[in-house]
Amino acid sequence: MISLEELTALHLKSGFSDIKTNYVGMFLLSVIPWDRSKHFLFKTGSIQRHASLFLIKVFNKLITMIDRFLKLQIRSRYFSPYIISIMRKLNAFYGK
């Protein structure tokens, strides 16, 4: 996994100037492939699986509502799945 700082450094080294680089997106537990989990909470057909998936869905909705209501926009390496980087290619002749 590459960090925001590493991505920016690589772009700068390649001759780009940074206009804006930031983490985007929201941390959601529902994007994790729980079906492949070997944990007993996700055993196929079990009551624990249904309860666990239900609680994950409720938790995701709660976090989304809090984020939208309070406009927290907590963006970091741990809570945001993507990095968006807007760069400008430096002109080789003028250094702009």
Biopython code that builds the backbone (N, CA, C, O; Angstrom):
import numpy as np
from Bio.PDB.StructureBuilder import StructureBuilder

atoms = [
    (1, "MET", "N", (0.857, -1.169, 0.000)),
    (1, "MET", "CA", (0.000, 0.000, 0.000)),
    (1, "MET", "C", (0.910, 1.240, 0.000)),
    (1, "MET", "O", (1.847, 1.344, 0.792)),
    (2, "ILE", "N", (0.615, 2.142, -0.879)),
    (2, "ILE", "CA", (1.400, 3.377, -0.980)),
    (2, "ILE", "C", (0.697, 4.483, -0.189)),
    (2, "ILE", "O", (-0.530, 4.582, -0.193)),
    (3, "SER", "N", (1.478, 5.292, 0.471)),
    (3, "SER", "CA", (0.906, 6.396, 1.245)),
    (3, "SER", "C", (0.802, 7.644, 0.366)),
    (3, "SER", "O", (1.377, 7.714, -0.720)),
    (4, "LEU", "N", (0.069, 8.602, 0.857)),
    (4, "LEU", "CA", (-0.096, 9.875, 0.158)),
    (4, "LEU", "C", (1.250, 10.558, -0.031)),
    (4, "LEU", "O", (1.528, 11.100, -1.100)),
    (5, "GLU", "N", (2.076, 10.535, 0.988)),
    (5, "GLU", "CA", (3.390, 11.176, 0.911)),
    (5, "GLU", "C", (4.286, 10.496, -0.127)),
    (5, "GLU", "O", (4.998, 11.165, -0.876)),
    (6, "GLU", "N", (4.244, 9.159, -0.164)),
    (6, "GLU", "CA", (5.048, 8.412, -1.138)),
    (6, "GLU", "C", (4.595, 8.697, -2.564)),
    (6, "GLU", "O", (5.425, 8.870, -3.457)),
    (7, "LEU", "N", (3.290, 8.747, -2.781)),
    (7, "LEU", "CA", (2.750, 9.035, -4.116)),
    (7, "LEU", "C", (3.154, 10.438, -4.563)),
    (7, "LEU", "O", (3.568, 10.632, -5.706)),
    (8, "THR", "N", (3.036, 11.407, -3.670)),
    (8, "THR", "CA", (3.417, 12.782, -3.996)),
    (8, "THR", "C", (4.909, 12.863, -4.316)),
    (8, "THR", "O", (5.299, 13.520, -5.281)),
    (9, "ALA", "N", (5.740, 12.203, -3.519)),
    (9, "ALA", "CA", (7.186, 12.219, -3.754)),
    (9, "ALA", "C", (7.536, 11.607, -5.105)),
    (9, "ALA", "O", (8.404, 12.121, -5.810)),
    (10, "LEU", "N", (6.872, 10.518, -5.471)),
    (10, "LEU", "CA", (7.127, 9.886, -6.771)),
    (10, "LEU", "C", (6.734, 10.801, -7.929)),
    (10, "LEU", "O", (7.443, 10.882, -8.932)),
    (11, "HIS", "N", (5.601, 11.490, -7.787)),
    (11, "HIS", "CA", (5.174, 12.423, -8.831)),
    (11, "HIS", "C", (6.155, 13.592, -8.950)),
    (11, "HIS", "O", (6.525, 13.982, -10.058)),
    (12, "LEU", "N", (6.568, 14.141, -7.831)),
    (12, "LEU", "CA", (7.516, 15.263, -7.861)),
    (12, "LEU", "C", (8.840, 14.834, -8.495)),
    (12, "LEU", "O", (9.444, 15.587, -9.259)),
    (13, "LYS", "N", (9.276, 13.643, -8.180)),
    (13, "LYS", "CA", (10.516, 13.105, -8.738)),
    (13, "LYS", "C", (10.406, 12.894, -10.251)),
    (13, "LYS", "O", (11.405, 12.955, -10.967)),
    (14, "SER", "N", (9.178, 12.646, -10.731)),
    (14, "SER", "CA", (8.940, 12.417, -12.157)),
    (14, "SER", "C", (8.700, 13.703, -12.936)),
    (14, "SER", "O", (8.414, 13.652, -14.132)),
    (15, "GLY", "N", (8.813, 14.859, -12.276)),
    (15, "GLY", "CA", (8.680, 16.124, -12.974)),
    (15, "GLY", "C", (7.297, 16.732, -12.960)),
    (15, "GLY", "O", (6.947, 17.495, -13.861)),
    (16, "PHE", "N", (6.513, 16.411, -11.965)),
    (16, "PHE", "CA", (5.187, 16.997, -11.828)),
    (16, "PHE", "C", (5.175, 17.945, -10.643)),
    (16, "PHE", "O", (5.950, 17.780, -9.702)),
    (17, "SER", "N", (4.296, 18.937, -10.688)),
    (17, "SER", "CA", (4.091, 19.785, -9.511)),
    (17, "SER", "C", (2.736, 19.416, -8.916)),
    (17, "SER", "O", (1.775, 19.164, -9.643)),
    (18, "ASP", "N", (2.672, 19.387, -7.610)),
    (18, "ASP", "CA", (1.469, 18.959, -6.900)),
    (18, "ASP", "C", (0.479, 20.107, -6.801)),
    (18, "ASP", "O", (0.787, 21.151, -6.225)),
    (19, "ILE", "N", (-0.701, 19.919, -7.356)),
    (19, "ILE", "CA", (-1.771, 20.898, -7.206)),
    (19, "ILE", "C", (-2.609, 20.542, -5.985)),
    (19, "ILE", "O", (-2.863, 21.381, -5.121)),
    (20, "LYS", "N", (-3.036, 19.278, -5.930)),
    (20, "LYS", "CA", (-3.792, 18.813, -4.769)),
    (20, "LYS", "C", (-3.726, 17.288, -4.717)),
    (20, "LYS", "O", (-3.938, 16.612, -5.724)),
    (21, "THR", "N", (-3.434, 16.763, -3.548)),
    (21, "THR", "CA", (-3.409, 15.326, -3.325)),
    (21, "THR", "C", (-4.054, 15.067, -1.975)),
    (21, "THR", "O", (-3.699, 15.695, -0.977)),
    (22, "ASN", "N", (-4.999, 14.144, -1.949)),
    (22, "ASN", "CA", (-5.698, 13.876, -0.700)),
    (22, "ASN", "C", (-6.324, 12.495, -0.714)),
    (22, "ASN", "O", (-6.539, 11.904, -1.772)),
    (23, "TYR", "N", (-6.611, 11.992, 0.468)),
    (23, "TYR", "CA", (-7.355, 10.748, 0.602)),
    (23, "TYR", "C", (-8.826, 11.031, 0.354)),
    (23, "TYR", "O", (-9.333, 12.086, 0.737)),
    (24, "VAL", "N", (-9.514, 10.091, -0.286)),
    (24, "VAL", "CA", (-10.945, 10.247, -0.544)),
    (24, "VAL", "C", (-11.649, 8.931, -0.269)),
    (24, "VAL", "O", (-11.021, 7.875, -0.192)),
    (25, "GLY", "N", (-12.942, 9.013, -0.124)),
    (25, "GLY", "CA", (-13.734, 7.821, 0.122)),
    (25, "GLY", "C", (-13.946, 7.618, 1.607)),
    (25, "GLY", "O", (-13.373, 8.319, 2.442)),
    (26, "MET", "N", (-14.770, 6.656, 1.912)),
    (26, "MET", "CA", (-15.129, 6.400, 3.293)),
    (26, "MET", "C", (-14.835, 4.959, 3.662)),
    (26, "MET", "O", (-14.987, 4.054, 2.842)),
    (27, "PHE", "N", (-14.420, 4.756, 4.877)),
    (27, "PHE", "CA", (-14.146, 3.419, 5.387)),
    (27, "PHE", "C", (-15.458, 2.686, 5.588)),
    (27, "PHE", "O", (-16.317, 3.139, 6.345)),
    (28, "LEU", "N", (-15.616, 1.559, 4.917)),
    (28, "LEU", "CA", (-16.820, 0.754, 5.074)),
    (28, "LEU", "C", (-16.435, -0.706, 5.258)),
    (28, "LEU", "O", (-15.687, -1.266, 4.457)),
    (29, "LEU", "N", (-16.942, -1.309, 6.303)),
    (29, "LEU", "CA", (-16.654, -2.719, 6.556)),
    (29, "LEU", "C", (-17.343, -3.638, 5.558)),
    (29, "LEU", "O", (-16.939, -4.789, 5.399)),
    (30, "SER", "N", (-18.369, -3.150, 4.890)),
    (30, "SER", "CA", (-19.122, -3.998, 3.975)),
    (30, "SER", "C", (-18.359, -4.335, 2.696)),
    (30, "SER", "O", (-18.777, -5.229, 1.961)),
    (31, "VAL", "N", (-17.265, -3.653, 2.412)),
    (31, "VAL", "CA", (-16.499, -3.960, 1.198)),
    (31, "VAL", "C", (-15.495, -5.087, 1.421)),
    (31, "VAL", "O", (-14.863, -5.543, 0.468)),
    (32, "ILE", "N", (-15.341, -5.537, 2.649)),
    (32, "ILE", "CA", (-14.433, -6.650, 2.945)),
    (32, "ILE", "C", (-15.139, -7.950, 2.566)),
    (32, "ILE", "O", (-16.305, -8.132, 2.914)),
    (33, "PRO", "N", (-14.463, -8.853, 1.865)),
    (33, "PRO", "CA", (-15.120, -10.103, 1.434)),
    (33, "PRO", "C", (-15.288, -11.088, 2.597)),
    (33, "PRO", "O", (-14.504, -12.027, 2.737)),
    (34, "TRP", "N", (-16.301, -10.870, 3.417)),
    (34, "TRP", "CA", (-16.532, -11.706, 4.594)),
    (34, "TRP", "C", (-16.847, -13.147, 4.213)),
    (34, "TRP", "O", (-16.623, -14.050, 5.019)),
    (35, "ASP", "N", (-17.360, -13.386, 3.008)),
    (35, "ASP", "CA", (-17.704, -14.740, 2.575)),
    (35, "ASP", "C", (-16.488, -15.659, 2.561)),
    (35, "ASP", "O", (-16.624, -16.870, 2.736)),
    (36, "ARG", "N", (-15.317, -15.101, 2.357)),
    (36, "ARG", "CA", (-14.094, -15.905, 2.294)),
    (36, "ARG", "C", (-13.459, -16.117, 3.664)),
    (36, "ARG", "O", (-12.469, -16.839, 3.786)),
    (37, "SER", "N", (-14.015, -15.503, 4.674)),
    (37, "SER", "CA", (-13.445, -15.590, 6.012)),
    (37, "SER", "C", (-13.618, -16.991, 6.589)),
    (37, "SER", "O", (-14.668, -17.614, 6.427)),
    (38, "LYS", "N", (-12.595, -17.473, 7.252)),
    (38, "LYS", "CA", (-12.644, -18.787, 7.916)),
    (38, "LYS", "C", (-13.060, -18.656, 9.388)),
    (38, "LYS", "O", (-13.158, -19.654, 10.103)),
    (39, "HIS", "N", (-13.301, -17.427, 9.826)),
    (39, "HIS", "CA", (-13.663, -17.172, 11.218)),
    (39, "HIS", "C", (-15.026, -17.787, 11.529)),
    (39, "HIS", "O", (-15.910, -17.822, 10.673)),
    (40, "PHE", "N", (-15.187, -18.269, 12.757)),
    (40, "PHE", "CA", (-16.441, -18.940, 13.117)),
    (40, "PHE", "C", (-17.655, -18.010, 13.033)),
    (40, "PHE", "O", (-18.782, -18.480, 12.876)),
    (41, "LEU", "N", (-17.434, -16.700, 13.135)),
    (41, "LEU", "CA", (-18.565, -15.771, 13.038)),
    (41, "LEU", "C", (-19.164, -15.710, 11.640)),
    (41, "LEU", "O", (-20.285, -15.234, 11.463)),
    (42, "PHE", "N", (-18.416, -16.191, 10.643)),
    (42, "PHE", "CA", (-18.892, -16.105, 9.259)),
    (42, "PHE", "C", (-19.061, -17.487, 8.620)),
    (42, "PHE", "O", (-19.034, -17.617, 7.397)),
    (43, "LYS", "N", (-19.233, -18.496, 9.441)),
    (43, "LYS", "CA", (-19.448, -19.855, 8.959)),
    (43, "LYS", "C", (-20.773, -19.905, 8.199)),
    (43, "LYS", "O", (-21.804, -19.472, 8.713)),
    (44, "THR", "N", (-20.744, -20.427, 6.993)),
    (44, "THR", "CA", (-21.916, -20.443, 6.108)),
    (44, "THR", "C", (-23.131, -21.076, 6.785)),
    (44, "THR", "O", (-23.054, -22.165, 7.353)),
    (45, "GLY", "N", (-24.252, -20.361, 6.709)),
    (45, "GLY", "CA", (-25.517, -20.861, 7.223)),
    (45, "GLY", "C", (-25.711, -20.729, 8.727)),
    (45, "GLY", "O", (-26.744, -21.148, 9.250)),
    (46, "SER", "N", (-24.747, -20.162, 9.430)),
    (46, "SER", "CA", (-24.867, -20.075, 10.888)),
    (46, "SER", "C", (-25.612, -18.816, 11.321)),
    (46, "SER", "O", (-25.695, -17.831, 10.588)),
    (47, "ILE", "N", (-26.141, -18.882, 12.518)),
    (47, "ILE", "CA", (-26.834, -17.730, 13.099)),
    (47, "ILE", "C", (-25.822, -16.610, 13.356)),
    (47, "ILE", "O", (-26.136, -15.431, 13.192)),
    (48, "GLN", "N", (-24.598, -16.991, 13.762)),
    (48, "GLN", "CA", (-23.562, -15.993, 14.020)),
    (48, "GLN", "C", (-23.248, -15.197, 12.755)),
    (48, "GLN", "O", (-23.011, -13.990, 12.816)),
    (49, "ARG", "N", (-23.247, -15.879, 11.613)),
    (49, "ARG", "CA", (-22.961, -15.202, 10.344)),
    (49, "ARG", "C", (-24.020, -14.146, 10.050)),
    (49, "ARG", "O", (-23.693, -13.006, 9.721)),
    (50, "HIS", "N", (-25.287, -14.529, 10.170)),
    (50, "HIS", "CA", (-26.378, -13.587, 9.902)),
    (50, "HIS", "C", (-26.329, -12.412, 10.874)),
    (50, "HIS", "O", (-26.527, -11.265, 10.475)),
    (51, "ALA", "N", (-26.067, -12.695, 12.143)),
    (51, "ALA", "CA", (-25.991, -11.632, 13.148)),
    (51, "ALA", "C", (-24.795, -10.718, 12.875)),
    (51, "ALA", "O", (-24.911, -9.496, 12.971)),
    (52, "SER", "N", (-23.644, -11.313, 12.534)),
    (52, "SER", "CA", (-22.436, -10.515, 12.268)),
    (52, "SER", "C", (-22.622, -9.617, 11.060)),
    (52, "SER", "O", (-22.281, -8.435, 11.102)),
    (53, "LEU", "N", (-23.166, -10.176, 9.977)),
    (53, "LEU", "CA", (-23.383, -9.368, 8.765)),
    (53, "LEU", "C", (-24.411, -8.276, 9.005)),
    (53, "LEU", "O", (-24.280, -7.174, 8.473)),
    (54, "PHE", "N", (-25.439, -8.570, 9.805)),
    (54, "PHE", "CA", (-26.442, -7.563, 10.147)),
    (54, "PHE", "C", (-25.802, -6.428, 10.951)),
    (54, "PHE", "O", (-26.050, -5.255, 10.672)),
    (55, "LEU", "N", (-24.982, -6.773, 11.942)),
    (55, "LEU", "CA", (-24.323, -5.752, 12.762)),
    (55, "LEU", "C", (-23.347, -4.898, 11.937)),
    (55, "LEU", "O", (-23.233, -3.693, 12.160)),
    (56, "ILE", "N", (-22.655, -5.521, 10.997)),
    (56, "ILE", "CA", (-21.757, -4.771, 10.110)),
    (56, "ILE", "C", (-22.560, -3.776, 9.270)),
    (56, "ILE", "O", (-22.149, -2.628, 9.096)),
    (57, "LYS", "N", (-23.699, -4.221, 8.755)),
    (57, "LYS", "CA", (-24.548, -3.337, 7.954)),
    (57, "LYS", "C", (-25.079, -2.166, 8.775)),
    (57, "LYS", "O", (-25.097, -1.029, 8.305)),
    (58, "VAL", "N", (-25.510, -2.448, 10.000)),
    (58, "VAL", "CA", (-26.005, -1.390, 10.888)),
    (58, "VAL", "C", (-24.876, -0.421, 11.232)),
    (58, "VAL", "O", (-25.076, 0.793, 11.211)),
    (59, "PHE", "N", (-23.692, -0.948, 11.548)),
    (59, "PHE", "CA", (-22.532, -0.114, 11.869)),
    (59, "PHE", "C", (-22.171, 0.798, 10.695)),
    (59, "PHE", "O", (-21.891, 1.981, 10.892)),
    (60, "ASN", "N", (-22.176, 0.253, 9.475)),
    (60, "ASN", "CA", (-21.882, 1.068, 8.289)),
    (60, "ASN", "C", (-22.884, 2.200, 8.120)),
    (60, "ASN", "O", (-22.503, 3.333, 7.827)),
    (61, "LYS", "N", (-24.159, 1.896, 8.305)),
    (61, "LYS", "CA", (-25.186, 2.935, 8.177)),
    (61, "LYS", "C", (-25.022, 4.008, 9.244)),
    (61, "LYS", "O", (-25.178, 5.197, 8.968)),
    (62, "LEU", "N", (-24.710, 3.586, 10.455)),
    (62, "LEU", "CA", (-24.517, 4.526, 11.560)),
    (62, "LEU", "C", (-23.327, 5.447, 11.291)),
    (62, "LEU", "O", (-23.430, 6.662, 11.463)),
    (63, "ILE", "N", (-22.213, 4.881, 10.875)),
    (63, "ILE", "CA", (-21.022, 5.679, 10.580)),
    (63, "ILE", "C", (-21.295, 6.651, 9.434)),
    (63, "ILE", "O", (-20.878, 7.808, 9.492)),
    (64, "THR", "N", (-21.992, 6.191, 8.393)),
    (64, "THR", "CA", (-22.324, 7.057, 7.258)),
    (64, "THR", "C", (-23.216, 8.214, 7.696)),
    (64, "THR", "O", (-22.998, 9.354, 7.286)),
    (65, "MET", "N", (-24.223, 7.928, 8.526)),
    (65, "MET", "CA", (-25.122, 8.988, 8.996)),
    (65, "MET", "C", (-24.369, 10.000, 9.850)),
    (65, "MET", "O", (-24.568, 11.206, 9.700)),
    (66, "ILE", "N", (-23.511, 9.527, 10.739)),
    (66, "ILE", "CA", (-22.736, 10.436, 11.593)),
    (66, "ILE", "C", (-21.818, 11.310, 10.748)),
    (66, "ILE", "O", (-21.716, 12.517, 10.969)),
    (67, "ASP", "N", (-21.153, 10.690, 9.782)),
    (67, "ASP", "CA", (-20.248, 11.430, 8.908)),
    (67, "ASP", "C", (-20.989, 12.503, 8.113)),
    (67, "ASP", "O", (-20.503, 13.626, 7.982)),
    (68, "ARG", "N", (-22.144, 12.166, 7.591)),
    (68, "ARG", "CA", (-22.916, 13.148, 6.807)),
    (68, "ARG", "C", (-23.505, 14.238, 7.685)),
    (68, "ARG", "O", (-23.498, 15.412, 7.313)),
    (69, "PHE", "N", (-24.014, 13.856, 8.847)),
    (69, "PHE", "CA", (-24.653, 14.823, 9.732)),
    (69, "PHE", "C", (-23.640, 15.807, 10.314)),
    (69, "PHE", "O", (-23.868, 17.016, 10.303)),
    (70, "LEU", "N", (-22.530, 15.294, 10.818)),
    (70, "LEU", "CA", (-21.530, 16.147, 11.449)),
    (70, "LEU", "C", (-20.518, 16.720, 10.457)),
    (70, "LEU", "O", (-19.720, 17.591, 10.804)),
    (71, "LYS", "N", (-20.559, 16.227, 9.234)),
    (71, "LYS", "CA", (-19.622, 16.657, 8.181)),
    (71, "LYS", "C", (-18.177, 16.566, 8.668)),
    (71, "LYS", "O", (-17.376, 17.481, 8.475)),
    (72, "LEU", "N", (-17.869, 15.439, 9.305)),
    (72, "LEU", "CA", (-16.528, 15.229, 9.844)),
    (72, "LEU", "C", (-15.493, 15.044, 8.747)),
    (72, "LEU", "O", (-14.391, 15.589, 8.818)),
    (73, "GLN", "N", (-15.853, 14.274, 7.737)),
    (73, "GLN", "CA", (-14.961, 13.977, 6.616)),
    (73, "GLN", "C", (-13.587, 13.541, 7.113)),
    (73, "GLN", "O", (-12.565, 14.140, 6.778)),
    (74, "ILE", "N", (-13.589, 12.494, 7.911)),
    (74, "ILE", "CA", (-12.335, 11.943, 8.413)),
    (74, "ILE", "C", (-11.660, 11.203, 7.263)),
    (74, "ILE", "O", (-12.100, 10.127, 6.857)),
    (75, "ARG", "N", (-10.615, 11.780, 6.759)),
    (75, "ARG", "CA", (-9.894, 11.184, 5.637)),
    (75, "ARG", "C", (-8.457, 10.932, 6.059)),
    (75, "ARG", "O", (-7.736, 11.858, 6.431)),
    (76, "SER", "N", (-8.055, 9.696, 6.001)),
    (76, "SER", "CA", (-6.686, 9.332, 6.346)),
    (76, "SER", "C", (-6.339, 8.010, 5.675)),
    (76, "SER", "O", (-7.177, 7.385, 5.024)),
    (77, "ARG", "N", (-5.115, 7.606, 5.844)),
    (77, "ARG", "CA", (-4.656, 6.350, 5.263)),
    (77, "ARG", "C", (-5.468, 5.165, 5.778)),
    (77, "ARG", "O", (-5.638, 4.181, 5.058)),
    (78, "TYR", "N", (-5.962, 5.238, 6.988)),
    (78, "TYR", "CA", (-6.660, 4.122, 7.610)),
    (78, "TYR", "C", (-8.167, 4.123, 7.352)),
    (78, "TYR", "O", (-8.805, 3.074, 7.441)),
    (79, "PHE", "N", (-8.735, 5.266, 7.038)),
    (79, "PHE", "CA", (-10.180, 5.347, 6.874)),
    (79, "PHE", "C", (-10.635, 5.628, 5.453)),
    (79, "PHE", "O", (-11.836, 5.597, 5.186)),
    (80, "SER", "N", (-9.727, 5.899, 4.540)),
    (80, "SER", "CA", (-10.099, 6.219, 3.160)),
    (80, "SER", "C", (-9.415, 5.239, 2.202)),
    (80, "SER", "O", (-8.203, 5.037, 2.273)),
    (81, "PRO", "N", (-10.186, 4.643, 1.324)),
    (81, "PRO", "CA", (-9.617, 3.611, 0.455)),
    (81, "PRO", "C", (-8.852, 4.127, -0.764)),
    (81, "PRO", "O", (-8.149, 3.350, -1.411)),
    (82, "TYR", "N", (-8.969, 5.402, -1.094)),
    (82, "TYR", "CA", (-8.364, 5.909, -2.330)),
    (82, "TYR", "C", (-7.561, 7.183, -2.090)),
    (82, "TYR", "O", (-7.781, 7.913, -1.123)),
    (83, "ILE", "N", (-6.620, 7.425, -3.008)),
    (83, "ILE", "CA", (-5.883, 8.683, -3.039)),
    (83, "ILE", "C", (-6.138, 9.309, -4.401)),
    (83, "ILE", "O", (-5.959, 8.663, -5.433)),
    (84, "ILE", "N", (-6.552, 10.557, -4.399)),
    (84, "ILE", "CA", (-6.726, 11.309, -5.639)),
    (84, "ILE", "C", (-5.619, 12.342, -5.698)),
    (84, "ILE", "O", (-5.376, 13.063, -4.730)),
    (85, "SER", "N", (-4.952, 12.412, -6.836)),
    (85, "SER", "CA", (-3.833, 13.330, -6.989)),
    (85, "SER", "C", (-4.008, 14.143, -8.270)),
    (85, "SER", "O", (-4.167, 13.584, -9.355)),
    (86, "ILE", "N", (-3.975, 15.450, -8.133)),
    (86, "ILE", "CA", (-4.040, 16.342, -9.290)),
    (86, "ILE", "C", (-2.660, 16.971, -9.426)),
    (86, "ILE", "O", (-2.193, 17.687, -8.540)),
    (87, "MET", "N", (-2.028, 16.690, -10.543)),
    (87, "MET", "CA", (-0.658, 17.152, -10.778)),
    (87, "MET", "C", (-0.583, 17.927, -12.091)),
    (87, "MET", "O", (-1.455, 17.817, -12.953)),
    (88, "ARG", "N", (0.475, 18.707, -12.212)),
    (88, "ARG", "CA", (0.733, 19.435, -13.450)),
    (88, "ARG", "C", (2.149, 19.081, -13.892)),
    (88, "ARG", "O", (3.089, 19.121, -13.098)),
    (89, "LYS", "N", (2.285, 18.735, -15.168)),
    (89, "LYS", "CA", (3.594, 18.404, -15.715)),
    (89, "LYS", "C", (4.409, 19.681, -15.852)),
    (89, "LYS", "O", (3.959, 20.657, -16.452)),
    (90, "LEU", "N", (5.613, 19.664, -15.288)),
    (90, "LEU", "CA", (6.489, 20.833, -15.391)),
    (90, "LEU", "C", (7.028, 20.933, -16.804)),
    (90, "LEU", "O", (7.384, 19.928, -17.419)),
    (91, "ASN", "N", (7.086, 22.149, -17.310)),
    (91, "ASN", "CA", (7.617, 22.385, -18.645)),
    (91, "ASN", "C", (9.130, 22.220, -18.592)),
    (91, "ASN", "O", (9.801, 22.881, -17.800)),
    (92, "ALA", "N", (9.659, 21.356, -19.418)),
    (92, "ALA", "CA", (11.099, 21.050, -19.404)),
    (92, "ALA", "C", (11.939, 22.266, -19.805)),
    (92, "ALA", "O", (13.084, 22.388, -19.372)),
    (93, "PHE", "N", (11.396, 23.155, -20.615)),
    (93, "PHE", "CA", (12.172, 24.307, -21.108)),
    (93, "PHE", "C", (12.142, 25.489, -20.165)),
    (93, "PHE", "O", (13.150, 26.178, -20.007)),
    (94, "TYR", "N", (10.993, 25.741, -19.529)),
    (94, "TYR", "CA", (10.832, 26.940, -18.711)),
    (94, "TYR", "C", (10.830, 26.659, -17.212)),
    (94, "TYR", "O", (10.909, 27.590, -16.410)),
    (95, "GLY", "N", (10.742, 25.391, -16.824)),
    (95, "GLY", "CA", (10.717, 25.052, -15.400)),
    (95, "GLY", "C", (9.431, 25.443, -14.718)),
    (95, "GLY", "O", (9.407, 25.625, -13.501)),
    (96, "LYS", "N", (8.363, 25.576, -15.475)),
    (96, "LYS", "CA", (7.062, 25.955, -14.898)),
    (96, "LYS", "C", (6.209, 24.737, -14.726)),
    (96, "LYS", "O", (5.075, 24.839, -14.255)),
]
sb = StructureBuilder()
sb.init_structure("model")
sb.init_model(0)
sb.init_chain("A")
sb.init_seg("    ")
for serial, (resi, resn, name, xyz) in enumerate(atoms, 1):
    if name == "N":
        sb.init_residue(resn, " ", resi, " ")
    sb.init_atom(name, np.array(xyz, "f"), 0.0, 1.0, " ", f" {name:<3s}", serial, name[0])
structure = sb.get_structure()
